[in-house]
């Protein structure tokens, strides 16, 4: 199976911005590589640009994991994530 990449926006609301969701993701799916490209976390909401790479099935499972932990996941439309 070939390596795939997904660029997503994560939105943390309703208290999940206070939880270590990304750390939990890294523990649950150690073969999914993530690169935080941009983040802004406040008391009421957090937004993060994330690039995920790994096997397609693992990426699907990782995204479902995020969603099951209260994180809204939206694909990055067109263009690239933050340059750099």
TORKOL-516687 format. One line per field, with one value per atom (N, C-alpha, C, O): residue number from 1; residue in one letter; atom name; x, y, z. Coordinates in Angstrom, 1 decimal, always signed. Each point is the difference from the previous one (the first is absolute). Layout:
BEGIN
ronu: [NUM:...] .
zadren: [a:...] .
vexza: [CA:...] .
px: [X:...] .
py: [Y:...] .
pz: [Z:...] .
# end
This chain:
BEGIN
ronu: [1:1:1:1:2:2:2:2:3:3:3:3:4:4:4:4:5:5:5:5:6:6:6:6:7:7:7:7:8:8:8:8:9:9:9:9:10:10:10:10:11:11:11:11:12:12:12:12:13:13:13:13:14:14:14:14:15:15:15:15:16:16:16:16:17:17:17:17:18:18:18:18:19:19:19:19:20:20:20:20:21:21:21:21:22:22:22:22:23:23:23:23:24:24:24:24:25:25:25:25:26:26:26:26:27:27:27:27:28:28:28:28:29:29:29:29:30:30:30:30:31:31:31:31:32:32:32:32:33:33:33:33:34:34:34:34:35:35:35:35:36:36:36:36:37:37:37:37:38:38:38:38:39:39:39:39:40:40:40:40:41:41:41:41:42:42:42:42:43:43:43:43:44:44:44:44:45:45:45:45:46:46:46:46:47:47:47:47:48:48:48:48:49:49:49:49:50:50:50:50:51:51:51:51:52:52:52:52:53:53:53:53:54:54:54:54:55:55:55:55:56:56:56:56:57:57:57:57:58:58:58:58:59:59:59:59:60:60:60:60:61:61:61:61:62:62:62:62:63:63:63:63:64:64:64:64:65:65:65:65:66:66:66:66:67:67:67:67:68:68:68:68:69:69:69:69:70:70:70:70:71:71:71:71:72:72:72:72:73:73:73:73:74:74:74:74:75:75:75:75:76:76:76:76:77:77:77:77:78:78:78:78:79:79:79:79:80:80:80:80:81:81:81:81:82:82:82:82:83:83:83:83:84:84:84:84] .
zadren: [x:x:x:x:x:x:x:x:x:x:x:x:x:x:x:x:x:x:x:x:x:x:x:x:x:x:x:x:x:x:x:x:x:x:x:x:x:x:x:x:x:x:x:x:x:x:x:x:x:x:x:x:x:x:x:x:x:x:x:x:x:x:x:x:x:x:x:x:x:x:x:x:x:x:x:x:x:x:x:x:x:x:x:x:x:x:x:x:x:x:x:x:x:x:x:x:x:x:x:x:x:x:x:x:x:x:x:x:x:x:x:x:x:x:x:x:x:x:x:x:x:x:x:x:x:x:x:x:x:x:x:x:x:x:x:x:x:x:x:x:x:x:x:x:x:x:x:x:x:x:x:x:x:x:x:x:x:x:x:x:x:x:x:x:x:x:x:x:x:x:x:x:x:x:x:x:x:x:x:x:x:x:x:x:x:x:x:x:x:x:x:x:x:x:x:x:x:x:x:x:x:x:x:x:x:x:x:x:x:x:x:x:x:x:x:x:x:x:x:x:x:x:x:x:x:x:x:x:x:x:x:x:x:x:x:x:x:x:x:x:x:x:x:x:x:x:x:x:x:x:x:x:x:x:x:x:x:x:x:x:x:x:x:x:x:x:x:x:x:x:x:x:x:x:x:x:x:x:x:x:x:x:x:x:x:x:x:x:x:x:x:x:x:x:x:x:x:x:x:x:x:x:x:x:x:x:x:x:x:x:x:x:x:x:x:x:x:x:x:x:x:x:x:x:x:x:x:x:x:x:x:x:x:x:x:x] .
vexza: [N:CA:C:O:N:CA:C:O:N:CA:C:O:N:CA:C:O:N:CA:C:O:N:CA:C:O:N:CA:C:O:N:CA:C:O:N:CA:C:O:N:CA:C:O:N:CA:C:O:N:CA:C:O:N:CA:C:O:N:CA:C:O:N:CA:C:O:N:CA:C:O:N:CA:C:O:N:CA:C:O:N:CA:C:O:N:CA:C:O:N:CA:C:O:N:CA:C:O:N:CA:C:O:N:CA:C:O:N:CA:C:O:N:CA:C:O:N:CA:C:O:N:CA:C:O:N:CA:C:O:N:CA:C:O:N:CA:C:O:N:CA:C:O:N:CA:C:O:N:CA:C:O:N:CA:C:O:N:CA:C:O:N:CA:C:O:N:CA:C:O:N:CA:C:O:N:CA:C:O:N:CA:C:O:N:CA:C:O:N:CA:C:O:N:CA:C:O:N:CA:C:O:N:CA:C:O:N:CA:C:O:N:CA:C:O:N:CA:C:O:N:CA:C:O:N:CA:C:O:N:CA:C:O:N:CA:C:O:N:CA:C:O:N:CA:C:O:N:CA:C:O:N:CA:C:O:N:CA:C:O:N:CA:C:O:N:CA:C:O:N:CA:C:O:N:CA:C:O:N:CA:C:O:N:CA:C:O:N:CA:C:O:N:CA:C:O:N:CA:C:O:N:CA:C:O:N:CA:C:O:N:CA:C:O:N:CA:C:O:N:CA:C:O:N:CA:C:O:N:CA:C:O:N:CA:C:O:N:CA:C:O:N:CA:C:O:N:CA:C:O:N:CA:C:O:N:CA:C:O:N:CA:C:O:N:CA:C:O:N:CA:C:O:N:CA:C:O] .
px: [+0.8:-0.8:+0.9:+1.0:-1.3:+0.8:-0.3:-1.1:+2.0:-0.1:-0.9:+0.1:-1.0:-1.0:+0.2:+0.6:-1.0:+0.1:-1.4:-0.7:+0.3:-1.3:+0.3:+0.7:-1.2:+0.1:-1.3:-1.0:+0.9:-1.3:+0.1:+1.0:-2.2:-0.2:-0.7:-1.0:+1.5:-0.7:-0.5:+0.6:-1.9:-0.6:-0.3:-0.7:+1.2:-0.2:-1.0:+0.3:-1.4:-1.0:-0.6:+0.3:-1.1:-0.7:+0.8:-0.4:+1.6:+0.8:+1.1:+1.0:-1.1:+1.0:+1.3:+1.0:-1.0:+1.2:+0.9:+1.2:-1.8:+0.7:+0.6:+0.6:-0.9:+0.4:+1.3:+0.1:+0.7:+1.2:-0.3:+0.5:-1.4:-0.5:+1.1:+0.0:+0.8:+1.1:+1.0:+0.5:-0.2:+0.9:-0.7:+0.7:-2.0:-0.7:+0.0:+0.2:-0.3:+0.1:+1.3:+0.1:+1.0:+1.3:+0.2:+0.8:-1.4:+0.1:-0.8:+0.4:-1.6:-0.9:+0.4:-0.1:+0.7:+0.4:+1.4:+0.3:+0.7:+1.4:+0.6:+1.0:-1.7:+0.5:-0.6:+0.4:-1.2:-0.5:+0.9:+0.1:+0.5:+0.9:-0.9:-0.7:+0.9:-0.7:+0.9:+1.0:-1.3:+0.8:-1.0:-0.8:+1.0:-0.8:+0.5:+1.1:-1.9:+0.4:-0.3:+0.6:-1.7:-0.5:-1.0:-0.7:+0.7:-1.0:-0.3:+0.9:-2.1:-0.4:-1.0:-1.1:+1.5:-0.9:-0.3:+0.8:-2.1:-0.5:-0.9:-0.1:-0.5:-0.9:-1.2:-0.5:-0.1:-1.3:+0.2:-0.9:+2.0:+0.1:+1.5:+0.8:-0.5:+1.4:-0.1:-0.9:+1.8:+0.0:+1.4:+1.0:-0.8:+1.3:+0.0:-0.9:+2.0:+0.2:+1.0:+1.1:-1.5:+0.8:+0.2:-1.0:+2.2:+0.2:+0.3:+0.9:-1.7:+0.1:+0.6:-0.4:+1.3:+0.5:+0.1:+0.3:-0.5:+0.1:-0.8:-0.4:+0.1:-0.9:-1.4:-0.5:-0.2:-1.3:-1.0:-0.7:+0.7:-0.9:+0.3:-0.9:+2.2:+0.3:-0.4:-0.4:+0.5:-0.4:-1.5:-0.5:-0.3:-1.4:-0.3:-0.9:+1.5:-0.2:+0.4:-0.7:+1.8:+0.5:-1.0:-0.3:-0.3:-0.9:-1.3:-0.6:+0.2:-1.2:+0.3:-0.9:+2.1:+0.4:-0.2:-0.5:+1.0:-0.1:-1.5:-0.3:-0.5:-1.4:-0.7:-0.8:+1.2:-0.6:+0.4:-0.7:+1.7:+0.5:-0.5:+0.6:-1.6:-0.6:+0.6:-0.3:+1.3:+0.7:-0.7:-0.3:+0.0:-0.5:+1.1:+1.0:-1.1:+1.1:-0.5:-1.0:+1.6:-0.3:+1.2:+1.1:-1.3:+1.2:+0.4:-0.8:+2.1:+0.5:-0.4:+0.4:-1.1:-0.4:+1.0:+0.3:+0.3:+0.9:+1.2:+0.1:+0.9:+1.2:+0.7:-0.3:+1.2:+0.8:-0.3:-0.6:+1.0:-0.1:+1.1:+0.6:-0.5:+1.0:+1.4:+0.5:+0.0:+1.3:+1.1:+0.0:+1.0:+1.1:+0.4:+1.0] .
py: [-1.2:+1.2:+1.2:+0.1:+0.9:+1.2:+1.0:+0.0:+0.9:+1.1:+1.1:+0.3:+0.2:+1.0:+1.2:-0.1:+1.3:+1.2:+0.7:+0.0:+0.4:+0.8:+1.3:+0.0:+1.1:+1.3:+0.4:+0.0:+0.2:+0.3:+1.2:+0.3:+0.3:+1.0:-0.8:-0.6:+0.8:-0.6:+1.2:+1.0:-1.2:+1.0:-0.7:-1.0:+1.6:-0.5:+0.9:+1.2:-1.7:+0.8:-0.9:-1.2:+1.9:-0.8:-0.7:-1.1:+1.6:-0.6:-1.0:-0.2:-0.2:-0.9:+0.7:-0.6:+1.9:+0.8:-0.1:+0.4:-0.9:-0.1:-1.4:-0.3:-0.6:-1.4:-0.2:+0.7:-1.7:-0.2:-1.0:-1.1:+1.6:-0.9:-0.4:-1.1:+2.1:-0.3:-1.0:-0.9:+1.0:-1.0:-1.4:-1.0:+1.0:-1.3:-0.6:-1.2:+2.0:-0.4:-0.7:-1.0:+1.7:-0.5:-1.4:-0.8:+0.6:-1.2:-1.2:-1.1:+1.5:-1.0:-0.4:-1.1:+2.1:-0.3:+0.5:+1.0:-1.8:+0.4:+0.1:+0.6:-1.3:+0.0:+1.1:+0.1:+0.7:+1.2:+1.2:+0.3:+0.3:+1.1:+1.3:+0.1:+0.8:+1.2:+1.2:-0.1:+1.1:+1.3:+1.1:+0.3:+0.3:+1.2:+1.2:+0.4:+0.1:+1.1:+1.4:+1.0:-1.0:+1.3:-0.3:-1.0:+1.8:-0.3:+1.3:+0.9:-0.8:+1.1:-0.6:-0.5:+0.4:-0.6:+1.1:+0.6:-0.5:+1.0:-0.7:-1.3:+2.0:-0.6:-0.6:-1.1:+1.7:-0.5:-0.9:-0.9:+1.1:-0.7:-0.2:+0.9:-1.9:-0.2:-0.4:-0.8:+1.3:-0.4:-0.4:+0.7:-1.8:-0.5:-0.5:-0.7:+1.1:-0.5:-1.2:+0.2:-1.3:-1.3:-0.7:-0.1:-0.4:-0.8:-1.4:-0.3:-0.7:-1.4:-0.8:+0.2:-1.1:-0.9:-1.4:-0.2:-0.8:-1.4:-0.8:+0.5:-1.8:-0.8:+0.5:+0.4:-0.5:+0.5:-0.4:+0.8:-2.1:-0.6:+0.6:+0.3:-0.1:+0.6:+1.4:+0.5:+0.3:+1.4:+0.0:+0.9:-1.7:-0.1:-0.2:+0.6:-1.6:-0.3:+1.1:+0.3:+0.4:+1.1:+1.1:+0.7:-0.4:+1.1:-0.4:+0.9:-2.1:-0.4:+0.1:+0.3:-0.7:+0.2:+1.4:+0.3:+0.7:+1.4:+0.4:+0.6:-1.0:+0.3:-0.6:+0.7:-1.9:-0.7:+0.7:-0.2:+1.0:+0.7:+1.5:+0.9:-0.6:+1.3:+1.0:+1.2:-1.6:+1.0:+0.0:-1.1:+2.3:+0.1:+0.0:+0.7:-1.5:-0.2:+0.4:-0.5:+1.5:+0.5:-0.1:+0.4:-0.8:-0.1:+1.5:+0.9:-0.8:+1.3:+0.0:-0.9:+1.9:+0.2:+0.7:+1.2:-1.8:+0.7:+0.5:+0.0:+0.4:+0.6:-0.9:-1.2:+1.8:-0.8:+0.5:+1.1:-1.8:+0.5:+1.1:+0.3:+0.2:+1.1:-0.4:-1.1:+2.0:-0.3:-0.1:+0.7:-1.5:+0.0:-1.4:-0.1] .
pz: [+0.0:+0.0:+0.0:+0.8:-1.6:-0.1:+1.0:+0.7:-0.5:+1.0:-0.6:-1.1:+2.0:-0.4:+0.9:+1.1:-1.5:+0.8:+0.0:-1.0:+2.1:+0.2:+0.7:+1.0:-1.5:+0.7:+0.5:-0.8:+2.1:+0.6:+1.0:+0.5:-0.3:+1.0:+1.2:-0.3:+1.5:+1.1:+0.8:+0.2:+0.3:+0.9:+1.3:+0.0:+1.1:+1.3:+0.8:+0.1:+0.3:+0.7:+1.1:+0.1:+0.8:+1.0:+1.0:+0.5:-0.2:+1.0:-0.6:+0.7:-1.9:-0.5:-0.3:-0.2:+0.2:-0.2:+1.3:-0.1:+1.2:+1.2:+0.2:+1.0:-2.0:+0.1:-0.9:-1.0:+1.3:-0.8:-1.2:-0.1:-0.7:-1.1:-1.0:-0.4:+0.1:-1.0:+0.6:-0.7:+2.0:+0.6:+0.0:-0.3:+0.6:+0.0:-1.4:-0.1:-0.9:-1.4:-0.3:-0.6:+1.1:-0.2:+0.7:-0.5:+1.6:+0.7:-0.6:-0.1:-0.4:-0.6:-1.4:-0.4:-0.3:-1.4:-0.2:-0.7:+1.2:-0.1:-1.4:-0.2:-0.7:-1.4:-0.9:-1.2:+1.8:-0.7:+0.4:+1.2:-2.1:+0.2:-0.1:-0.9:+1.9:-0.1:+0.1:+0.7:-1.4:+0.0:+0.3:-0.9:+2.0:+0.4:-0.8:+0.2:-1.1:-0.9:+0.6:-0.3:+1.0:+0.6:+1.1:-0.1:+1.2:+1.0:+0.8:+0.2:+0.2:+0.9:+1.0:-0.4:+1.6:+1.1:+1.0:+0.6:-0.4:+1.0:+1.1:-0.1:+0.9:+1.1:-0.6:+0.5:-1.5:-0.6:-1.2:-0.3:-0.5:-1.2:-0.4:+0.4:-1.1:-0.5:-1.5:-0.3:-0.5:-1.4:-0.3:+0.4:-1.2:-0.3:-1.5:-0.4:-0.3:-1.3:+0.2:+0.6:-1.1:+0.2:-1.3:-0.8:+0.6:-1.2:+0.6:+0.8:-1.3:+0.4:-1.1:-1.2:+1.5:-1.1:+0.6:+1.2:-2.1:+0.4:-1.0:-1.0:+1.4:-0.8:+0.0:+1.1:-2.2:-0.2:+1.1:+0.6:-0.3:+1.0:+1.4:+0.8:-0.5:+1.3:+0.1:+1.0:-2.1:+0.0:+0.2:+0.8:-1.4:+0.2:+1.4:+0.6:+0.0:+1.4:+0.9:+1.0:-1.3:+0.9:-0.1:+1.0:-2.1:-0.2:+0.8:+0.7:-0.8:+0.8:+1.5:+0.8:-0.4:+1.4:+0.4:+1.1:-1.8:+0.3:+0.1:+1.0:-1.9:+0.0:+1.2:+0.6:-0.2:+1.1:+1.3:+1.1:-1.1:+1.2:-0.1:+0.7:-1.5:+0.0:-0.9:+0.1:-0.9:-0.9:-1.4:-0.6:+0.2:-1.4:-1.0:+0.2:-1.2:-1.0:-1.4:-0.4:-0.2:-1.3:-0.9:+0.4:-1.6:-1.0:-0.3:-0.1:-0.2:-0.5:-1.5:-0.7:+0.3:-1.4:-0.8:+0.3:-1.3:-0.9:+0.7:+1.2:-2.0:+0.5:+1.0:+0.2:+0.5:+1.0:+1.4:+0.2:+0.8:+1.3:+0.1:-1.0:+2.2:+0.2:-0.6:+0.3:-1.1:-0.6:+1.0:+1.1:-1.3:+0.9:+0.4:+0.8] .
# end
